[in-house]
């Protein structure tokens, strides 16, 4: 892992940041050579919006999406982003019109791959966005806003950490766009430290998922997963570039969220393993959030909880369906999942997130008890057997430093060990209570996954 321990304090303008990266980091011509100098035409809009608007929207990103005003007179330039996080300047410059619209023709090494479009005004406004060019000669960008700027900053920071050799390996734009909540954009943009810390945690989270696959010998094509994330971002980018209003923009984020949560199961991975992968990765994001300001911590927690809770709920339904649960029971679980996801998206504090999860866990407990014809005391006894393994897991995570090497491997090992020991203990408890071996095993799978959300 490449770790940058020399952070800049305070707000750094894009011009200065670009200069630091270009001359301080340099560009490796062996990676992401792009189109070797062919021109690419990028058309889009630079906008700012009311960060207090739209709090009741239907997406985790819906707030701040309702009122977007074009920024006139912004100077628009671009840099190519290479897989190692370094950047190289691209030739070309444009100025936005009264509606904030621009057409930018760029050329240079990497112009046909991943480009960061940057916009600045004389009065201090700055924004940027990562554009996935995919070899096209022209395309419309997503709106260039403070939210896309925060996501771009985290993405570049993460790519400098993840040791990947291409943009479809390691951290992708989809990872950054899902995890970086628009409501935290202003705080992320005001400090290079915050973007760097989130980027480091995100790189560790994605790497931990790969390590979990290796340690558990799960049959997962991580290259296919990376390609699927790139495709999901392409759809997201296209949807945002043509969105006509706040509802369309919110829906674009919802689609990206859903694609992200099911990225593994859509590529042949079973739902239980998918939930474990998301639980493992989310742990590092939740840990990183605890070291940030209250608002950013809540934002990161909401995104991490949304992903792992949604994946866990899908796994619970899949496992009980495989055990022959009635359609009425499956419908009740699906309804509980929809409510859970909606309440986490609408949450404004750690307390409301916890309440949503507690309500969901109670619903699953009731359906599980009814399905296996057991009373609450039997399920509680099984959870009591899990507690020691869960405590050990949390103690291990608490002692890890995200900034040090080996954190992804240690996190994956801790979770693999937890799942193995906790499931064995829960299964033994259910068997002792009278369930058959097969019933005890399936009930233990549900209870263990659910317990991680505690």
Secondary structure as GFF3:
##gff-version 3
##sequence-region A 1 454
A	DSSP	alpha_helix	14	20	.	.	.	ID=ss1
A	DSSP	pi_helix	21	25	.	.	.	ID=ss2
A	DSSP	beta_strand	39	45	.	.	.	ID=ss3
A	DSSP	beta_strand	47	49	.	.	.	ID=ss4
A	DSSP	beta_strand	68	70	.	.	.	ID=ss5
A	DSSP	beta_strand	75	81	.	.	.	ID=ss6
A	DSSP	beta_strand	87	89	.	.	.	ID=ss7
A	DSSP	beta_strand	94	95	.	.	.	ID=ss8
A	DSSP	beta_strand	101	107	.	.	.	ID=ss9
A	DSSP	beta_strand	114	120	.	.	.	ID=ss10
A	DSSP	beta_strand	126	132	.	.	.	ID=ss11
A	DSSP	beta_strand	138	140	.	.	.	ID=ss12
A	DSSP	alpha_helix	146	159	.	.	.	ID=ss13
A	DSSP	alpha_helix	173	179	.	.	.	ID=ss14
A	DSSP	three_ten_helix	182	184	.	.	.	ID=ss15
A	DSSP	alpha_helix	185	189	.	.	.	ID=ss16
A	DSSP	alpha_helix	192	216	.	.	.	ID=ss17
A	DSSP	alpha_helix	222	242	.	.	.	ID=ss18
A	DSSP	alpha_helix	246	261	.	.	.	ID=ss19
A	DSSP	three_ten_helix	265	267	.	.	.	ID=ss20
A	DSSP	alpha_helix	271	289	.	.	.	ID=ss21
A	DSSP	alpha_helix	294	322	.	.	.	ID=ss22
A	DSSP	alpha_helix	327	346	.	.	.	ID=ss23
A	DSSP	alpha_helix	350	372	.	.	.	ID=ss24
A	DSSP	alpha_helix	376	398	.	.	.	ID=ss25
A	DSSP	alpha_helix	407	432	.	.	.	ID=ss26
A	DSSP	alpha_helix	437	452	.	.	.	ID=ss27
###
